[in-house]
């Protein structure tokens, strides 16, 4: 089934402000949330559809790419992740809904509080341990690295799973007892009443971090934390065509969680270094070529730099200042697509500020010649 246009999904036009976009998404999310529409597959699909549309259109770079290429431009992206359920979606949009979502180790989602925890009643798995936090890394890249893609290995300080206890925090398999707070359930339920009726909030047990068990004899290596802090080497496969300020996520490579909790992610932010010769214009690169007056008039063959080494370029006679010469596919490879941009060579004519007497005499002779004078 073909995807609907993202603007149509949110009910907005292309000129809509980010604030209007956010309001439109929030309205749809509240309307189609699965806890409000139990066992309604169509509502759940519309809920995910709205989340995907907002994820793309709220990001300036993704929006520009979508406006240019449509849904085909979104395939194979490095920084867009699918959503497995409602709370996974909300974790990406906490700026809209206020940040009160599940997964933080301290409470259920805002919709569990409001609608009574419908998804938990349908068999949500217990949370295990305290989730690890995300890490942000800025990766500096040269234009040559961006043009073709590259692989980087960096060293980073982070919490890693303790190898002695495999992240459990316990000395051995017998070093546990049932949690006295949740009685082994791994979650606690709180019932409250209001003028709207009865509300049920289901949250991971804070005493056992949702595992249903507590450690009685902690691991000596990590002192019961389930992780150790140290230096790790991370491999980053950078796709060709990334832009300055764009990012990608390395799932599960962030800080390890406490006592077996899920690891966080590493968010890699790309930083494009200035280049000695080139300016970037999308996937094209611009090179300024200075020619002498005789070279521009008579033509020449010159050698210029490219992203893959030096190359020869033929200059036709009578080439005008400001003209662009195109070297096809000598630019940057398109992100997640075939082909590459071009190298655009901008012609500049060098005008000397100082001349010796012989040069001055030659210029005086030239200035009145019919093909040298500026046409009237």
Helices and strands as residue ranges (DSSP letters): H 6-10, H 18-32, H 41-57, H 60-69, G 70-74, H 86-92, H 94-97, H 110-115, H 118-121, E 135-141, H 143-148, E 150-161, E 176-178, E 187-194, E 197-204, E 213-215, E 227-238, E 247-250, E 266-272, E 278-281, E 284-291, H 293-298, E 300-306, E 309-315, E 324-327, E 343-349, H 357-367
